Amino acid sequence: MTTSFGARPRAVLASVGTLGLALAAAVSPASAADATPVTPTQLFNGYQSCSTDSDRPTYLWAGNGLTVEGIPATTDATSNSLVTVQYQVWPVADPTHTTTVTRPYALPGSEAAANLPADALPDGQTYAWRAQTVAGGAASDWSAPCYIAIDNTRPATTPGISSPNYPQGARNQGGSPVEFTLNANGDEDVTGFEYSWQQDLPIAGYANIGEHGVPQFVDPYADARYFTRADAPGGSATISLLPPSGSSGPMTLWVRGLDRAYNGSAITSYSFFLDSTAPTVTPAVASPVFDKPTTFTFQPNAGLQSTSPVVSYSVEIVGGQGGDRTIDVAAGPDGTASTKLTLDGIYGESLRVSSRSANGWVSDAAFWSITYDTTPTVASDVYPENASGGGAGVPGTFTLSPKVKGVASYTYSVNGDPEVTVAAGAHHSASVDWTPAAAGDYNLTVYATTRSGIQLAPYYYSFTVN
């Protein structure tokens, strides 16, 4: 189970607090009179670990209240008797002003979550909270205090963005990572930055809920694809990013500053333009023959090759008999590569080719395609196509001829009757004799099959019997 942080998903966080209630509901309450309550362990606030250092509180958003939790226990480890957990919170500046929240029907051994109300946690103050287990009229000792600092206010300053190698608004040939400097402009509320090539930025932090409901907080700054810490509160950070794979044209990086509670500033952006770095795709012959091997050569974009040598190509092949597929082709020292492909798509086939450089840059794609007409040619002197002829009981001959090489047989059907297959002759053609039983409109459907077993495209031949 995964729980996310940030302003939008906090309602989801609150719902996770019902996990322990759901578990407890499955257990029948029993007397805990013979079991001594034990102080709760595994304390978490906002799904982050408890800080017992008053000088280093955990900074949290608590606009909808704050989820706190701990694992209660009793001295009888075999008992499933439900217990109560009490949570008490107070401002560090005024320890006499306490608020107590009770979580009944808690299951020993599992996290018991409760919500400290928002009105007990005004913004901008530091608080302490603690927990105790109550069972059978007895109570455990209180836990050591956990310290939290409430920050419901997002940073007021929008970050600055600059790049020494990709000037804002300018064109660039691409090929090298973009060096960005992100600056908090002295706003000491900003301690890090979040960024993405997509305008919808990822959620800043989340927790995996593990065994017994124990949260496993994932530090957002561990993911350098989207997050980086500032060198100091209000300071800056330098990052190196590759644009989205296979992109050219306008590029935009979206950035916001983050405070210690992962509140985000307003989002700002930085844009520039990338020229195409697509490779060149060249077949050995201008029009490769259907179902015959053809060598294709891939050559790198010159500017890209001079920046960082191309080491491989990704070739996406669309429309072939085996379905769409992608192959990787290694490049030589000059960035050139070649591979042999057999194009057998009965309507045609296309290639989408992008290069990968030694520094990880993936070019935009070059496209190459060819169309094939693999339908047979159908002709009849007695019953011409889209015309009338013959008559009821008058035999006619249909001559079937290939448009591609290697045809072994033809399969036909008249007006949806069962299919009939005839072998191709010496010149890969065949003749079909047919006599209509009655006048009217007829449709002849014919397709060929190659020696390699490929069923080619059908041809629909219409005529009228007088």
C-alpha positions, 0 to 999 in steps of 0.5 A, spaced: 500 500 500 502 506 498 501 513 501 503 520 497 504 526 500 503 533 498 497 538 498 492 534 494 493 527 496 492 529 504 485 527 504 488 520 502 493 520 507 487 521 512 483 515 509 490 510 511 489 512 518 482 507 518 487 501 516 488 499 523 480 500 525 479 495 519 483 490 522 481 491 529 474 490 526 475 483 524 477 481 531 472 480 537 474 485 543 476 481 549 478 482 556 485 485 557 485 485 565 490 480 565 495 483 560 499 489 562 499 495 557 506 496 554 508 503 551 507 504 544 513 503 539 514 505 532 512 512 532 510 516 526 507 523 524 505 524 517 508 517 515 515 520 517 519 517 523 518 520 530 524 525 531 526 525 539 530 531 538 527 537 540 532 541 536 531 537 530 523 537 529 520 534 523 517 539 519 510 537 516 503 540 513 497 539 517 492 543 514 487 537 515 490 535 521 496 530 522 496 523 522 500 520 528 501 512 529 504 507 534 504 500 535 501 498 542 502 492 545 501 488 552 505 483 556 501 477 553 504 477 546 499 471 544 493 475 546 488 478 540 485 483 545 483 490 543 486 496 546 486 503 546 491 508 544 492 515 547 495 521 543 497 527 547 500 533 543 502 540 546 506 546 544 513 546 546 512 553 548 506 552 552 507 544 555 500 546 559 496 546 553 495 539 551 490 536 547 488 528 547 486 524 542 483 517 543 484 511 538 479 505 541 479 498 538 487 498 536 490 491 535 496 490 538 502 489 534 499 493 528 500 501 527 494 504 530 493 511 527 489 517 529 488 524 527 491 530 531 486 536 529 488 542 525 485 547 530 490 544 535 496 545 531 496 552 528 501 554 523 508 556 524 509 553 531 513 547 534 509 541 538 511 535 542 506 529 542 507 522 545 503 516 546 500 510 551 497 504 551 491 503 555 488 496 557 484 493 562 483 499 566 491 500 566 495 505 562 502 504 560 508 509 561 508 515 556 512 514 550 518 519 549 516 525 546 516 526 538 517 533 536 514 536 529 514 543 526 508 545 523 508 548 516 502 550 512 505 555 508 508 554 501 514 558 499 513 565 497 519 566 492 519 563 485 525 559 483 530 562 478 532 558 472 538 559 468 543 555 463 550 556 460 549 551 455 542 552 453 540 559 453 533 561 454 529 562 448 534 560 443 535 554 438 540 549 440 543 543 436 542 538 442 547 532 443 549 534 450 546 534 457 542 541 459 546 544 465 541 548 469 542 552 475 536 553 480 536 559 485 531 560 491 533 567 490 535 568 498 528 565 500 530 561 506 524 557 506 526 554 500 531 548 501 530 544 495 527 544 488 522 539 484 523 539 476 520 535 470 519 536 463 512 535 464 508 540 467 504 536 472 510 535 477 510 529 481 508 528 488 513 531 493 514 524 497 510 518 499 510 512 503 510 505 502 505 502 507 509 495 510 507 489 514 503 491 520 502 498 517 509 501 518 510 506 514 516 506 510 517 514 508 521 515 501 525 521 501 524 525 495 531 527 494 533 520 493 530 521 486 535 525 482 530 525 476 525 530 479 528 533 486 535 536 488 536 539 495 539 547 495 546 548 497 543 552 503 536 554 505 535 560 500 541 557 496 541 554 489 543 547 486 546 545 479 543 539 475 544 536 469 538 533 465 537 530 458 531 532 455 525 527 454 528 521 449 526 522 442 524 529 442 526 535 438 522 542 437 520 546 443 523 544 450 520 546 457 523 545 464 518 546 469 520 548 476 518 549 483 521 550 490 520 546 496 520 547 503 522 543 509 515 540 509 515 539 502 510 545 500 511 547 493 512 554 491 509 557 484 511 553 478 516 557 473 518 554 467 524 555 462 524 554 455 529 553 449 528 550 442 532 543 440 534 542 432 532 535 430 538 530 431 535 524 427 539 519 423 539 518 416 536 511 414 538 508 407 536 502 404 541 498 399 535 499 394 530 504 393 524 500 393 526 493 397 522 487 394 517 484 398 519 478 403 526 479 400 532 481 405 535 488 404 540 491 408 539 498 411 544 503 413 543 508 419 548 514 419 548 519 425 546 526 425 553 530 424 552 535 430 550 529 434 556 525 433 561 530 434 558 532 441 558 525 443 559 519 438 553 514 437 553 507 440 547 504 437 540 505 434 533 503 436 529 500 430 522 500 431 519 495 425 511 496 424 507 492 419 510 486 418 508 479 419 511 477 426 507 484 429 511 490 431 517 489 434 524 493 436 531 491 435 537 494 437 543 495 432 550 497 434 554 502 431 561 502 429 566 507 431 564 512 426 557 512 428 554 508 422 550 501 423 547 497 418 542 491 419 539 486 414 531 486 414 526 482 410 520 486 409 513 482 409 508 487 411 502 485 406 500 492 405 507 495 407 512 496 412 515 502 416 521 503 420 522 508 426 529 509 427 533 513 433 540 513 435 543 513 442 549 517 444 555 515 449 552 520 454 545 517 454 542 522 449 537 519 445 535 522 438 528 524 435 526 519 430 527 518 423 521 515 419 522 510 413 516 507 409 514 503 403 507 500 401 506 494 397 500 491 393 500 484 394 493 483 391 492 478 385 490 481 378 484 478 376 481 478 369 476 474 365 473 475 358 466 472 359 465 476 366 469 482 366 470 486 372 464 491 374 461 490 368 456 484 365 457 478 361 455 471 360 449 468 363 446 463 367 449 456 365 455 460 361 462 458 363 467 463 364 474 463 366 478 467 371 485 468 370 489 469 377 496 473 376 501 475 382 504 482 383 509 479 388 514 473 387 514 467 390 506 465 390 504 458 391 497 458 391 490 462 390 484 461 395 477 464 392 470 464 394 464 467 390 458 470 394 461 468 401 461 460 399 466 456 402 473 457 400 477 453 394 484 453 394 488 452 387 495 451 386 499 456 382 502 454 375 509 455 373 509 462 372 505 463 379 499 464 375 492 460 376 486 459 372 479 458 375 473 455 371 466 457 374 459 457 371 453 461 374 447 457 376 443 464 375 443 471 373 445 477 378 450 480 381 456 476 384 463 478 388 469 474 387 474 474 393 481 472 392 488 472 395 494 469 394 499 465 399 506 465 398 511 459 398 513 461 405 506 461 408 504 468 408 497 470 406 497 476 402 492 481 401 485 480 398 482 482 392 475 483 391 472 482 384 465 484 382 461 483 376 454 481 373 451 475 370 446 477 364 
